[in-house]
Amino acid sequence: MGEAVEMRAALVRLRRSTGLTVAFGGLTHEAGQLRIAELHGTSTSALRGLGISSGHGLGGKSIAMARPCAVTDYHEARHISHEYDAAVAAEGLRSVLAVPVVVRRRVRGVLYGALRSALPIGERAFDAAVAAARDVERALVVRDEVRRLLAAAHGAAGVAEAREEIRAAHGELRALAPRIVDAELREEVLAVCGRLAGTARPVDAPAPQPVTLAPREVDVLRCVAAGSTNAATAKLLGLRPETVKGYLRSAMRRLGTHTRLEAVVAARHAGLLP
């Protein structure tokens, strides 16, 4: 479900930023198999649910080659097969671009952009389609990593090594969150950070205390927990060293602590850090 949201958002951004008439796509669910599930700007339902096989049609060629492919006139194109001509004709598409979503060398989906005229798709639209596919790729990478870490945590609850791995992942996700443009995905990543923080707490640890820190205060404490100096933390977070000191002092005051180490320990007990 979450992956479909990312695909849908990418297609909406693609169409709005390029002027392409239609955008559609889907994710693979079996080896080399893709089903078109998300449509934007279509006038019929001819493409919905269409199963695309590797090597077949423009999208299938993109899957097989793991790179973008385009045709100026779909029906006259000679370097693709034509199993899907009926659906494409029903929607009135002529010029079509297909860009694969590749995660760790595996094609996980395809984004399409199309025009109802036999006109070349310009470089700007091509670049935007590639960028949209990369957005979906990054979202899938984050989701895959979160699933893996949560599975590892549940399978090795209470193991120190698992908690350290979760702490490292928590830091990476916290650092990634501010760079995520999509607000819904950003909030979801931050929510996962909260789940990871709770998962990494030892089973016999006391219940978290009701303490609230600002997001940047949490980010600073995360860096402190990893052994970063104020200067290194400032560089990592894009802040001034004086600003880092201010966040640290504020966090210590809220947590009722007097040293950096005490603040990290208190934040972990409060469930704010893993």
ZASE-71735 format. One record per residue (C-alpha): residue number from 0; residue in one letter; x, y, z. Coordinates in nm, 2 decimals, decimal comma. Layout:
<marvos>
<marvo><seq>NUM</seq><type>A</type><px>X</px><py>Y</py><pz>Z</pz></marvo>
...
</marvos>
This chain:
<marvos>
<marvo><seq>0</seq><type>M</type><px>0,00</px><py>0,00</py><pz>0,00</pz></marvo>
<marvo><seq>1</seq><type>G</type><px>0,27</px><py>0,25</py><pz>0,09</pz></marvo>
<marvo><seq>2</seq><type>E</type><px>0,47</px><py>0,17</py><pz>-0,23</pz></marvo>
<marvo><seq>3</seq><type>A</type><px>0,16</px><py>0,25</py><pz>-0,43</pz></marvo>
<marvo><seq>4</seq><type>V</type><px>0,13</px><py>0,59</py><pz>-0,26</pz></marvo>
<marvo><seq>5</seq><type>E</type><px>0,49</px><py>0,67</py><pz>-0,36</pz></marvo>
<marvo><seq>6</seq><type>M</type><px>0,42</px><py>0,57</py><pz>-0,72</pz></marvo>
<marvo><seq>7</seq><type>R</type><px>0,10</px><py>0,78</py><pz>-0,73</pz></marvo>
<marvo><seq>8</seq><type>A</type><px>0,28</px><py>1,09</py><pz>-0,59</pz></marvo>
<marvo><seq>9</seq><type>A</type><px>0,57</px><py>1,05</py><pz>-0,84</pz></marvo>
<marvo><seq>10</seq><type>L</type><px>0,33</px><py>1,03</py><pz>-1,14</pz></marvo>
<marvo><seq>11</seq><type>V</type><px>0,14</px><py>1,34</py><pz>-1,02</pz></marvo>
<marvo><seq>12</seq><type>R</type><px>0,46</px><py>1,54</py><pz>-0,99</pz></marvo>
<marvo><seq>13</seq><type>L</type><px>0,58</px><py>1,41</py><pz>-1,33</pz></marvo>
<marvo><seq>14</seq><type>R</type><px>0,27</px><py>1,52</py><pz>-1,51</pz></marvo>
<marvo><seq>15</seq><type>R</type><px>0,25</px><py>1,86</py><pz>-1,34</pz></marvo>
<marvo><seq>16</seq><type>S</type><px>0,61</px><py>1,95</py><pz>-1,39</pz></marvo>
<marvo><seq>17</seq><type>T</type><px>0,64</px><py>1,85</py><pz>-1,76</pz></marvo>
<marvo><seq>18</seq><type>G</type><px>0,31</px><py>1,90</py><pz>-1,93</pz></marvo>
<marvo><seq>19</seq><type>L</type><px>0,29</px><py>1,54</py><pz>-2,04</pz></marvo>
<marvo><seq>20</seq><type>T</type><px>-0,06</px><py>1,45</py><pz>-2,12</pz></marvo>
<marvo><seq>21</seq><type>V</type><px>-0,07</px><py>1,12</py><pz>-1,93</pz></marvo>
<marvo><seq>22</seq><type>A</type><px>0,14</px><py>0,95</py><pz>-1,67</pz></marvo>
<marvo><seq>23</seq><type>F</type><px>0,09</px><py>0,59</py><pz>-1,54</pz></marvo>
<marvo><seq>24</seq><type>G</type><px>0,29</px><py>0,31</py><pz>-1,39</pz></marvo>
<marvo><seq>25</seq><type>G</type><px>0,31</px><py>0,02</py><pz>-1,15</pz></marvo>
<marvo><seq>26</seq><type>L</type><px>0,54</px><py>-0,20</py><pz>-0,94</pz></marvo>
<marvo><seq>27</seq><type>T</type><px>0,66</px><py>-0,55</py><pz>-1,01</pz></marvo>
<marvo><seq>28</seq><type>H</type><px>0,52</px><py>-0,83</py><pz>-0,80</pz></marvo>
<marvo><seq>29</seq><type>E</type><px>0,68</px><py>-1,13</py><pz>-0,96</pz></marvo>
<marvo><seq>30</seq><type>A</type><px>1,01</px><py>-1,18</py><pz>-1,15</pz></marvo>
<marvo><seq>31</seq><type>G</type><px>0,99</px><py>-0,96</py><pz>-1,46</pz></marvo>
<marvo><seq>32</seq><type>Q</type><px>0,61</px><py>-0,91</py><pz>-1,41</pz></marvo>
<marvo><seq>33</seq><type>L</type><px>0,45</px><py>-0,57</py><pz>-1,37</pz></marvo>
<marvo><seq>34</seq><type>R</type><px>0,09</px><py>-0,46</py><pz>-1,34</pz></marvo>
<marvo><seq>35</seq><type>I</type><px>-0,01</px><py>-0,10</py><pz>-1,42</pz></marvo>
<marvo><seq>36</seq><type>A</type><px>-0,21</px><py>0,02</py><pz>-1,12</pz></marvo>
<marvo><seq>37</seq><type>E</type><px>-0,17</px><py>0,40</py><pz>-1,10</pz></marvo>
<marvo><seq>38</seq><type>L</type><px>-0,31</px><py>0,63</py><pz>-1,37</pz></marvo>
<marvo><seq>39</seq><type>H</type><px>-0,30</px><py>1,01</py><pz>-1,39</pz></marvo>
<marvo><seq>40</seq><type>G</type><px>-0,45</px><py>1,21</py><pz>-1,68</pz></marvo>
<marvo><seq>41</seq><type>T</type><px>-0,61</px><py>0,91</py><pz>-1,85</pz></marvo>
<marvo><seq>42</seq><type>S</type><px>-0,95</px><py>0,93</py><pz>-2,01</pz></marvo>
<marvo><seq>43</seq><type>T</type><px>-1,03</px><py>0,56</py><pz>-2,01</pz></marvo>
<marvo><seq>44</seq><type>S</type><px>-0,96</px><py>0,26</py><pz>-1,79</pz></marvo>
<marvo><seq>45</seq><type>A</type><px>-0,79</px><py>0,06</py><pz>-2,08</pz></marvo>
<marvo><seq>46</seq><type>L</type><px>-0,45</px><py>0,07</py><pz>-1,91</pz></marvo>
<marvo><seq>47</seq><type>R</type><px>-0,56</px><py>-0,01</py><pz>-1,56</pz></marvo>
<marvo><seq>48</seq><type>G</type><px>-0,45</px><py>-0,36</py><pz>-1,45</pz></marvo>
<marvo><seq>49</seq><type>L</type><px>-0,26</px><py>-0,43</py><pz>-1,77</pz></marvo>
<marvo><seq>50</seq><type>G</type><px>0,01</px><py>-0,69</py><pz>-1,70</pz></marvo>
<marvo><seq>51</seq><type>I</type><px>0,35</px><py>-0,61</py><pz>-1,85</pz></marvo>
<marvo><seq>52</seq><type>S</type><px>0,60</px><py>-0,89</py><pz>-1,91</pz></marvo>
<marvo><seq>53</seq><type>S</type><px>0,97</px><py>-0,84</py><pz>-1,94</pz></marvo>
<marvo><seq>54</seq><type>G</type><px>1,07</px><py>-0,79</py><pz>-2,30</pz></marvo>
<marvo><seq>55</seq><type>H</type><px>0,72</px><py>-0,71</py><pz>-2,42</pz></marvo>
<marvo><seq>56</seq><type>G</type><px>0,61</px><py>-0,37</py><pz>-2,53</pz></marvo>
<marvo><seq>57</seq><type>L</type><px>0,79</px><py>-0,05</py><pz>-2,44</pz></marvo>
<marvo><seq>58</seq><type>G</type><px>0,76</px><py>-0,10</py><pz>-2,07</pz></marvo>
<marvo><seq>59</seq><type>G</type><px>0,87</px><py>-0,47</py><pz>-2,10</pz></marvo>
<marvo><seq>60</seq><type>K</type><px>1,18</px><py>-0,35</py><pz>-2,30</pz></marvo>
<marvo><seq>61</seq><type>S</type><px>1,26</px><py>-0,10</py><pz>-2,02</pz></marvo>
<marvo><seq>62</seq><type>I</type><px>1,23</px><py>-0,38</py><pz>-1,76</pz></marvo>
<marvo><seq>63</seq><type>A</type><px>1,45</px><py>-0,62</py><pz>-1,96</pz></marvo>
<marvo><seq>64</seq><type>M</type><px>1,72</px><py>-0,35</py><pz>-2,03</pz></marvo>
<marvo><seq>65</seq><type>A</type><px>1,69</px><py>-0,17</py><pz>-1,69</pz></marvo>
<marvo><seq>66</seq><type>R</type><px>1,71</px><py>0,16</py><pz>-1,86</pz></marvo>
<marvo><seq>67</seq><type>P</type><px>1,47</px><py>0,43</py><pz>-2,00</pz></marvo>
<marvo><seq>68</seq><type>C</type><px>1,31</px><py>0,37</py><pz>-2,34</pz></marvo>
<marvo><seq>69</seq><type>A</type><px>1,10</px><py>0,59</py><pz>-2,56</pz></marvo>
<marvo><seq>70</seq><type>V</type><px>0,91</px><py>0,59</py><pz>-2,89</pz></marvo>
<marvo><seq>71</seq><type>T</type><px>0,78</px><py>0,89</py><pz>-3,09</pz></marvo>
<marvo><seq>72</seq><type>D</type><px>0,49</px><py>0,69</py><pz>-3,24</pz></marvo>
<marvo><seq>73</seq><type>Y</type><px>0,40</px><py>0,38</py><pz>-3,05</pz></marvo>
<marvo><seq>74</seq><type>H</type><px>0,20</px><py>0,21</py><pz>-3,32</pz></marvo>
<marvo><seq>75</seq><type>E</type><px>0,47</px><py>0,26</py><pz>-3,59</pz></marvo>
<marvo><seq>76</seq><type>A</type><px>0,77</px><py>0,17</py><pz>-3,37</pz></marvo>
<marvo><seq>77</seq><type>R</type><px>0,96</px><py>-0,12</py><pz>-3,50</pz></marvo>
<marvo><seq>78</seq><type>H</type><px>1,20</px><py>-0,19</py><pz>-3,21</pz></marvo>
<marvo><seq>79</seq><type>I</type><px>0,93</px><py>-0,30</py><pz>-2,97</pz></marvo>
<marvo><seq>80</seq><type>S</type><px>0,67</px><py>-0,58</py><pz>-2,97</pz></marvo>
<marvo><seq>81</seq><type>H</type><px>0,30</px><py>-0,48</py><pz>-3,00</pz></marvo>
<marvo><seq>82</seq><type>E</type><px>0,11</px><py>-0,70</py><pz>-2,75</pz></marvo>
<marvo><seq>83</seq><type>Y</type><px>-0,04</px><py>-0,39</py><pz>-2,59</pz></marvo>
<marvo><seq>84</seq><type>D</type><px>-0,15</px><py>-0,19</py><pz>-2,89</pz></marvo>
<marvo><seq>85</seq><type>A</type><px>-0,52</px><py>-0,22</py><pz>-2,82</pz></marvo>
<marvo><seq>86</seq><type>A</type><px>-0,49</px><py>-0,07</py><pz>-2,47</pz></marvo>
<marvo><seq>87</seq><type>V</type><px>-0,26</px><py>0,20</py><pz>-2,60</pz></marvo>
<marvo><seq>88</seq><type>A</type><px>-0,48</px><py>0,29</py><pz>-2,89</pz></marvo>
<marvo><seq>89</seq><type>A</type><px>-0,79</px><py>0,30</py><pz>-2,66</pz></marvo>
<marvo><seq>90</seq><type>E</type><px>-0,62</px><py>0,57</py><pz>-2,46</pz></marvo>
<marvo><seq>91</seq><type>G</type><px>-0,51</px><py>0,75</py><pz>-2,77</pz></marvo>
<marvo><seq>92</seq><type>L</type><px>-0,14</px><py>0,75</py><pz>-2,69</pz></marvo>
<marvo><seq>93</seq><type>R</type><px>0,13</px><py>0,81</py><pz>-2,95</pz></marvo>
<marvo><seq>94</seq><type>S</type><px>0,46</px><py>0,93</py><pz>-2,80</pz></marvo>
<marvo><seq>95</seq><type>V</type><px>0,55</px><py>0,72</py><pz>-2,49</pz></marvo>
<marvo><seq>96</seq><type>L</type><px>0,84</px><py>0,72</py><pz>-2,25</pz></marvo>
<marvo><seq>97</seq><type>A</type><px>0,91</px><py>0,43</py><pz>-2,00</pz></marvo>
<marvo><seq>98</seq><type>V</type><px>1,16</px><py>0,47</py><pz>-1,71</pz></marvo>
<marvo><seq>99</seq><type>P</type><px>1,24</px><py>0,18</py><pz>-1,48</pz></marvo>
<marvo><seq>100</seq><type>V</type><px>1,26</px><py>0,20</py><pz>-1,10</pz></marvo>
<marvo><seq>101</seq><type>V</type><px>1,58</px><py>0,01</py><pz>-1,02</pz></marvo>
<marvo><seq>102</seq><type>V</type><px>1,66</px><py>-0,09</py><pz>-0,66</pz></marvo>
<marvo><seq>103</seq><type>R</type><px>1,98</px><py>-0,28</py><pz>-0,60</pz></marvo>
<marvo><seq>104</seq><type>R</type><px>2,00</px><py>-0,38</py><pz>-0,97</pz></marvo>
<marvo><seq>105</seq><type>R</type><px>1,65</px><py>-0,51</py><pz>-0,97</pz></marvo>
<marvo><seq>106</seq><type>V</type><px>1,37</px><py>-0,35</py><pz>-1,16</pz></marvo>
<marvo><seq>107</seq><type>R</type><px>1,09</px><py>-0,28</py><pz>-0,91</pz></marvo>
<marvo><seq>108</seq><type>G</type><px>0,86</px><py>-0,08</py><pz>-1,13</pz></marvo>
<marvo><seq>109</seq><type>V</type><px>0,81</px><py>0,14</py><pz>-1,43</pz></marvo>
<marvo><seq>110</seq><type>L</type><px>0,69</px><py>0,50</py><pz>-1,48</pz></marvo>
<marvo><seq>111</seq><type>Y</type><px>0,54</px><py>0,60</py><pz>-1,81</pz></marvo>
<marvo><seq>112</seq><type>G</type><px>0,48</px><py>0,94</py><pz>-1,95</pz></marvo>
<marvo><seq>113</seq><type>A</type><px>0,29</px><py>0,99</py><pz>-2,28</pz></marvo>
<marvo><seq>114</seq><type>L</type><px>0,15</px><py>1,24</py><pz>-2,53</pz></marvo>
<marvo><seq>115</seq><type>R</type><px>-0,15</px><py>1,19</py><pz>-2,76</pz></marvo>
<marvo><seq>116</seq><type>S</type><px>0,05</px><py>1,34</py><pz>-3,05</pz></marvo>
<marvo><seq>117</seq><type>A</type><px>0,35</px><py>1,18</py><pz>-3,23</pz></marvo>
<marvo><seq>118</seq><type>L</type><px>0,59</px><py>1,44</py><pz>-3,10</pz></marvo>
<marvo><seq>119</seq><type>P</type><px>0,94</px><py>1,38</py><pz>-2,95</pz></marvo>
<marvo><seq>120</seq><type>I</type><px>0,94</px><py>1,39</py><pz>-2,58</pz></marvo>
<marvo><seq>121</seq><type>G</type><px>1,18</px><py>1,67</py><pz>-2,48</pz></marvo>
<marvo><seq>122</seq><type>E</type><px>1,49</px><py>1,64</py><pz>-2,27</pz></marvo>
<marvo><seq>123</seq><type>R</type><px>1,32</px><py>1,83</py><pz>-1,98</pz></marvo>
<marvo><seq>124</seq><type>A</type><px>1,04</px><py>1,58</py><pz>-1,96</pz></marvo>
<marvo><seq>125</seq><type>F</type><px>1,29</px><py>1,29</py><pz>-2,00</pz></marvo>
<marvo><seq>126</seq><type>D</type><px>1,50</px><py>1,42</py><pz>-1,71</pz></marvo>
<marvo><seq>127</seq><type>A</type><px>1,19</px><py>1,48</py><pz>-1,49</pz></marvo>
<marvo><seq>128</seq><type>A</type><px>1,07</px><py>1,12</py><pz>-1,55</pz></marvo>
<marvo><seq>129</seq><type>V</type><px>1,41</px><py>0,98</py><pz>-1,45</pz></marvo>
<marvo><seq>130</seq><type>A</type><px>1,41</px><py>1,20</py><pz>-1,14</pz></marvo>
<marvo><seq>131</seq><type>A</type><px>1,06</px><py>1,08</py><pz>-1,05</pz></marvo>
<marvo><seq>132</seq><type>A</type><px>1,17</px><py>0,72</py><pz>-1,08</pz></marvo>
<marvo><seq>133</seq><type>R</type><px>1,47</px><py>0,79</py><pz>-0,85</pz></marvo>
<marvo><seq>134</seq><type>D</type><px>1,22</px><py>0,94</py><pz>-0,60</pz></marvo>
<marvo><seq>135</seq><type>V</type><px>1,03</px><py>0,61</py><pz>-0,60</pz></marvo>
<marvo><seq>136</seq><type>E</type><px>1,36</px><py>0,42</py><pz>-0,58</pz></marvo>
<marvo><seq>137</seq><type>R</type><px>1,47</px><py>0,61</py><pz>-0,27</pz></marvo>
<marvo><seq>138</seq><type>A</type><px>1,13</px><py>0,55</py><pz>-0,10</pz></marvo>
<marvo><seq>139</seq><type>L</type><px>1,15</px><py>0,18</py><pz>-0,17</pz></marvo>
<marvo><seq>140</seq><type>V</type><px>1,51</px><py>0,16</py><pz>-0,03</pz></marvo>
<marvo><seq>141</seq><type>V</type><px>1,39</px><py>0,33</py><pz>0,29</pz></marvo>
<marvo><seq>142</seq><type>R</type><px>1,09</px><py>0,10</py><pz>0,33</pz></marvo>
<marvo><seq>143</seq><type>D</type><px>1,30</px><py>-0,21</py><pz>0,25</pz></marvo>
<marvo><seq>144</seq><type>E</type><px>1,56</px><py>-0,11</py><pz>0,51</pz></marvo>
<marvo><seq>145</seq><type>V</type><px>1,30</px><py>-0,04</py><pz>0,78</pz></marvo>
<marvo><seq>146</seq><type>R</type><px>1,13</px><py>-0,38</py><pz>0,72</pz></marvo>
<marvo><seq>147</seq><type>R</type><px>1,46</px><py>-0,56</py><pz>0,74</pz></marvo>
<marvo><seq>148</seq><type>L</type><px>1,56</px><py>-0,39</py><pz>1,06</pz></marvo>
<marvo><seq>149</seq><type>L</type><px>1,23</px><py>-0,44</py><pz>1,23</pz></marvo>
<marvo><seq>150</seq><type>A</type><px>1,24</px><py>-0,80</py><pz>1,13</pz></marvo>
<marvo><seq>151</seq><type>A</type><px>1,59</px><py>-0,84</py><pz>1,28</pz></marvo>
<marvo><seq>152</seq><type>A</type><px>1,48</px><py>-0,66</py><pz>1,59</pz></marvo>
<marvo><seq>153</seq><type>H</type><px>1,18</px><py>-0,89</py><pz>1,65</pz></marvo>
<marvo><seq>154</seq><type>G</type><px>1,39</px><py>-1,19</py><pz>1,57</pz></marvo>
<marvo><seq>155</seq><type>A</type><px>1,67</px><py>-1,09</py><pz>1,81</pz></marvo>
<marvo><seq>156</seq><type>A</type><px>1,50</px><py>-0,90</py><pz>2,08</pz></marvo>
<marvo><seq>157</seq><type>G</type><px>1,73</px><py>-0,80</py><pz>2,37</pz></marvo>
<marvo><seq>158</seq><type>V</type><px>2,05</px><py>-0,87</py><pz>2,18</pz></marvo>
<marvo><seq>159</seq><type>A</type><px>2,30</px><py>-0,59</py><pz>2,21</pz></marvo>
<marvo><seq>160</seq><type>E</type><px>2,42</px><py>-0,63</py><pz>1,85</pz></marvo>
<marvo><seq>161</seq><type>A</type><px>2,07</px><py>-0,59</py><pz>1,71</pz></marvo>
<marvo><seq>162</seq><type>R</type><px>2,01</px><py>-0,28</py><pz>1,92</pz></marvo>
<marvo><seq>163</seq><type>E</type><px>2,33</px><py>-0,12</py><pz>1,79</pz></marvo>
<marvo><seq>164</seq><type>E</type><px>2,23</px><py>-0,19</py><pz>1,43</pz></marvo>
<marvo><seq>165</seq><type>I</type><px>1,89</px><py>-0,03</py><pz>1,50</pz></marvo>
<marvo><seq>166</seq><type>R</type><px>2,06</px><py>0,27</py><pz>1,65</pz></marvo>
<marvo><seq>167</seq><type>A</type><px>2,27</px><py>0,31</py><pz>1,34</pz></marvo>
<marvo><seq>168</seq><type>A</type><px>1,96</px><py>0,28</py><pz>1,12</pz></marvo>
<marvo><seq>169</seq><type>H</type><px>1,77</px><py>0,53</py><pz>1,33</pz></marvo>
<marvo><seq>170</seq><type>G</type><px>2,05</px><py>0,78</py><pz>1,28</pz></marvo>
<marvo><seq>171</seq><type>E</type><px>2,05</px><py>0,73</py><pz>0,91</pz></marvo>
<marvo><seq>172</seq><type>L</type><px>1,68</px><py>0,77</py><pz>0,88</pz></marvo>
<marvo><seq>173</seq><type>R</type><px>1,67</px><py>1,08</py><pz>1,10</pz></marvo>
<marvo><seq>174</seq><type>A</type><px>1,94</px><py>1,23</py><pz>0,88</pz></marvo>
<marvo><seq>175</seq><type>L</type><px>1,74</px><py>1,14</py><pz>0,56</pz></marvo>
<marvo><seq>176</seq><type>A</type><px>1,40</px><py>1,27</py><pz>0,68</pz></marvo>
<marvo><seq>177</seq><type>P</type><px>1,46</px><py>1,64</py><pz>0,63</pz></marvo>
<marvo><seq>178</seq><type>R</type><px>1,57</px><py>1,58</py><pz>0,27</pz></marvo>
<marvo><seq>179</seq><type>I</type><px>1,24</px><py>1,40</py><pz>0,18</pz></marvo>
<marvo><seq>180</seq><type>V</type><px>1,02</px><py>1,64</py><pz>-0,02</pz></marvo>
<marvo><seq>181</seq><type>D</type><px>0,70</px><py>1,44</py><pz>0,01</pz></marvo>
<marvo><seq>182</seq><type>A</type><px>0,55</px><py>1,55</py><pz>0,35</pz></marvo>
<marvo><seq>183</seq><type>E</type><px>0,35</px><py>1,23</py><pz>0,39</pz></marvo>
<marvo><seq>184</seq><type>L</type><px>0,66</px><py>1,01</py><pz>0,34</pz></marvo>
<marvo><seq>185</seq><type>R</type><px>0,87</px><py>1,24</py><pz>0,57</pz></marvo>
<marvo><seq>186</seq><type>E</type><px>0,62</px><py>1,20</py><pz>0,85</pz></marvo>
<marvo><seq>187</seq><type>E</type><px>0,61</px><py>0,82</py><pz>0,79</pz></marvo>
<marvo><seq>188</seq><type>V</type><px>0,99</px><py>0,80</py><pz>0,82</pz></marvo>
<marvo><seq>189</seq><type>L</type><px>0,99</px><py>1,00</py><pz>1,14</pz></marvo>
<marvo><seq>190</seq><type>A</type><px>0,72</px><py>0,77</py><pz>1,28</pz></marvo>
<marvo><seq>191</seq><type>V</type><px>0,93</px><py>0,47</py><pz>1,19</pz></marvo>
<marvo><seq>192</seq><type>C</type><px>1,22</px><py>0,64</py><pz>1,38</pz></marvo>
<marvo><seq>193</seq><type>G</type><px>1,00</px><py>0,65</py><pz>1,68</pz></marvo>
<marvo><seq>194</seq><type>R</type><px>0,92</px><py>0,28</py><pz>1,64</pz></marvo>
<marvo><seq>195</seq><type>L</type><px>1,29</px><py>0,20</py><pz>1,61</pz></marvo>
<marvo><seq>196</seq><type>A</type><px>1,37</px><py>0,40</py><pz>1,92</pz></marvo>
<marvo><seq>197</seq><type>G</type><px>1,12</px><py>0,19</py><pz>2,12</pz></marvo>
<marvo><seq>198</seq><type>T</type><px>1,23</px><py>-0,14</py><pz>1,96</pz></marvo>
<marvo><seq>199</seq><type>A</type><px>1,60</px><py>-0,08</py><pz>2,06</pz></marvo>
<marvo><seq>200</seq><type>R</type><px>1,51</px><py>-0,03</py><pz>2,43</pz></marvo>
<marvo><seq>201</seq><type>P</type><px>1,60</px><py>-0,33</py><pz>2,64</pz></marvo>
<marvo><seq>202</seq><type>V</type><px>1,30</px><py>-0,54</py><pz>2,74</pz></marvo>
<marvo><seq>203</seq><type>D</type><px>1,36</px><py>-0,49</py><pz>3,11</pz></marvo>
<marvo><seq>204</seq><type>A</type><px>1,42</px><py>-0,12</py><pz>3,08</pz></marvo>
<marvo><seq>205</seq><type>P</type><px>1,19</px><py>0,11</py><pz>3,28</pz></marvo>
<marvo><seq>206</seq><type>A</type><px>0,89</px><py>0,27</py><pz>3,10</pz></marvo>
<marvo><seq>207</seq><type>P</type><px>0,98</px><py>0,59</py><pz>2,90</pz></marvo>
<marvo><seq>208</seq><type>Q</type><px>0,93</px><py>0,91</py><pz>3,08</pz></marvo>
<marvo><seq>209</seq><type>P</type><px>0,69</px><py>1,17</py><pz>2,93</pz></marvo>
<marvo><seq>210</seq><type>V</type><px>0,95</px><py>1,40</py><pz>2,78</pz></marvo>
<marvo><seq>211</seq><type>T</type><px>0,92</px><py>1,59</py><pz>2,46</pz></marvo>
<marvo><seq>212</seq><type>L</type><px>1,22</px><py>1,73</py><pz>2,26</pz></marvo>
<marvo><seq>213</seq><type>A</type><px>1,22</px><py>1,93</py><pz>1,94</pz></marvo>
<marvo><seq>214</seq><type>P</type><px>1,32</px><py>1,74</py><pz>1,63</pz></marvo>
<marvo><seq>215</seq><type>R</type><px>1,66</px><py>1,92</py><pz>1,60</pz></marvo>
<marvo><seq>216</seq><type>E</type><px>1,73</px><py>1,85</py><pz>1,97</pz></marvo>
<marvo><seq>217</seq><type>V</type><px>1,68</px><py>1,48</py><pz>1,89</pz></marvo>
<marvo><seq>218</seq><type>D</type><px>1,91</px><py>1,51</py><pz>1,59</pz></marvo>
<marvo><seq>219</seq><type>V</type><px>2,18</px><py>1,67</py><pz>1,80</pz></marvo>
<marvo><seq>220</seq><type>L</type><px>2,16</px><py>1,41</py><pz>2,07</pz></marvo>
<marvo><seq>221</seq><type>R</type><px>2,17</px><py>1,14</py><pz>1,81</pz></marvo>
<marvo><seq>222</seq><type>C</type><px>2,50</px><py>1,28</py><pz>1,68</pz></marvo>
<marvo><seq>223</seq><type>V</type><px>2,63</px><py>1,31</py><pz>2,04</pz></marvo>
<marvo><seq>224</seq><type>A</type><px>2,53</px><py>0,94</py><pz>2,10</pz></marvo>
<marvo><seq>225</seq><type>A</type><px>2,74</px><py>0,85</py><pz>1,80</pz></marvo>
<marvo><seq>226</seq><type>G</type><px>3,04</px><py>1,03</py><pz>1,94</pz></marvo>
<marvo><seq>227</seq><type>S</type><px>3,03</px><py>1,34</py><pz>1,73</pz></marvo>
<marvo><seq>228</seq><type>T</type><px>3,18</px><py>1,66</py><pz>1,86</pz></marvo>
<marvo><seq>229</seq><type>N</type><px>2,98</px><py>1,99</py><pz>1,84</pz></marvo>
<marvo><seq>230</seq><type>A</type><px>3,18</px><py>2,09</py><pz>1,53</pz></marvo>
<marvo><seq>231</seq><type>A</type><px>3,12</px><py>1,76</py><pz>1,36</pz></marvo>
<marvo><seq>232</seq><type>T</type><px>2,75</px><py>1,77</py><pz>1,45</pz></marvo>
<marvo><seq>233</seq><type>A</type><px>2,72</px><py>2,12</py><pz>1,31</pz></marvo>
<marvo><seq>234</seq><type>K</type><px>2,87</px><py>2,01</py><pz>0,98</pz></marvo>
<marvo><seq>235</seq><type>L</type><px>2,66</px><py>1,70</py><pz>0,96</pz></marvo>
<marvo><seq>236</seq><type>L</type><px>2,33</px><py>1,89</py><pz>1,03</pz></marvo>
<marvo><seq>237</seq><type>G</type><px>2,42</px><py>2,20</py><pz>0,84</pz></marvo>
<marvo><seq>238</seq><type>L</type><px>2,41</px><py>2,42</py><pz>1,15</pz></marvo>
<marvo><seq>239</seq><type>R</type><px>2,65</px><py>2,66</py><pz>1,32</pz></marvo>
<marvo><seq>240</seq><type>P</type><px>2,84</px><py>2,52</py><pz>1,62</pz></marvo>
<marvo><seq>241</seq><type>E</type><px>2,68</px><py>2,78</py><pz>1,85</pz></marvo>
<marvo><seq>242</seq><type>T</type><px>2,34</px><py>2,66</py><pz>1,73</pz></marvo>
<marvo><seq>243</seq><type>V</type><px>2,43</px><py>2,30</py><pz>1,81</pz></marvo>
<marvo><seq>244</seq><type>K</type><px>2,54</px><py>2,41</py><pz>2,16</pz></marvo>
<marvo><seq>245</seq><type>G</type><px>2,20</px><py>2,58</py><pz>2,21</pz></marvo>
<marvo><seq>246</seq><type>Y</type><px>2,00</px><py>2,28</py><pz>2,11</pz></marvo>
<marvo><seq>247</seq><type>L</type><px>2,22</px><py>2,06</py><pz>2,34</pz></marvo>
<marvo><seq>248</seq><type>R</type><px>2,17</px><py>2,29</py><pz>2,64</pz></marvo>
<marvo><seq>249</seq><type>S</type><px>1,79</px><py>2,30</py><pz>2,57</pz></marvo>
<marvo><seq>250</seq><type>A</type><px>1,77</px><py>1,92</py><pz>2,55</pz></marvo>
<marvo><seq>251</seq><type>M</type><px>1,97</px><py>1,88</py><pz>2,87</pz></marvo>
<marvo><seq>252</seq><type>R</type><px>1,74</px><py>2,12</py><pz>3,05</pz></marvo>
<marvo><seq>253</seq><type>R</type><px>1,43</px><py>1,94</py><pz>2,93</pz></marvo>
<marvo><seq>254</seq><type>L</type><px>1,57</px><py>1,61</py><pz>3,03</pz></marvo>
<marvo><seq>255</seq><type>G</type><px>1,69</px><py>1,74</py><pz>3,37</pz></marvo>
<marvo><seq>256</seq><type>T</type><px>2,06</px><py>1,64</py><pz>3,30</pz></marvo>
<marvo><seq>257</seq><type>H</type><px>2,39</px><py>1,81</py><pz>3,34</pz></marvo>
<marvo><seq>258</seq><type>T</type><px>2,62</px><py>1,64</py><pz>3,09</pz></marvo>
<marvo><seq>259</seq><type>R</type><px>2,61</px><py>1,52</py><pz>2,73</pz></marvo>
<marvo><seq>260</seq><type>L</type><px>2,63</px><py>1,16</py><pz>2,84</pz></marvo>
<marvo><seq>261</seq><type>E</type><px>2,35</px><py>1,20</py><pz>3,09</pz></marvo>
<marvo><seq>262</seq><type>A</type><px>2,14</px><py>1,36</py><pz>2,82</pz></marvo>
<marvo><seq>263</seq><type>V</type><px>2,19</px><py>1,07</py><pz>2,58</pz></marvo>
<marvo><seq>264</seq><type>V</type><px>2,11</px><py>0,81</py><pz>2,85</pz></marvo>
<marvo><seq>265</seq><type>A</type><px>1,80</px><py>1,01</py><pz>2,96</pz></marvo>
<marvo><seq>266</seq><type>A</type><px>1,68</px><py>1,04</py><pz>2,60</pz></marvo>
<marvo><seq>267</seq><type>R</type><px>1,71</px><py>0,66</py><pz>2,55</pz></marvo>
<marvo><seq>268</seq><type>H</type><px>1,52</px><py>0,59</py><pz>2,87</pz></marvo>
<marvo><seq>269</seq><type>A</type><px>1,25</px><py>0,83</py><pz>2,75</pz></marvo>
<marvo><seq>270</seq><type>G</type><px>1,22</px><py>0,64</py><pz>2,42</pz></marvo>
<marvo><seq>271</seq><type>L</type><px>1,35</px><py>0,94</py><pz>2,21</pz></marvo>
<marvo><seq>272</seq><type>L</type><px>1,67</px><py>0,76</py><pz>2,10</pz></marvo>
<marvo><seq>273</seq><type>P</type><px>1,72</px><py>0,39</py><pz>2,03</pz></marvo>
</marvos>
